[in-house]
């Protein structure tokens, strides 16, 4: 099986309230040198055969991301199935 990863992030000009909440909470943990945090999503698509980046881009563009407010990137995962076991 081949795994393709789609990372979806809000466009830089879009306010990220989740990221801002994290930045505001960091000083309570003693972290004062972080000026910005952006929160996104990671989606993993497993293909039964070869990784199909064009198909993954189509899926991302039509279903996974809102192109008005989000950007996305698509790449083949280098993680092997053997490393998926948390034990």
PyMOL commands that set and color helices and strands:
alter all, ss='L'
color gray80, all
select helices_A, chain A and resi 17-29+53-64+81-84
alter helices_A, ss='H'
color red, helices_A
select strands_A, chain A and resi 2-10+40-47+70-76
alter strands_A, ss='S'
color yellow, strands_A
deselect
rebuild
show_as cartoon
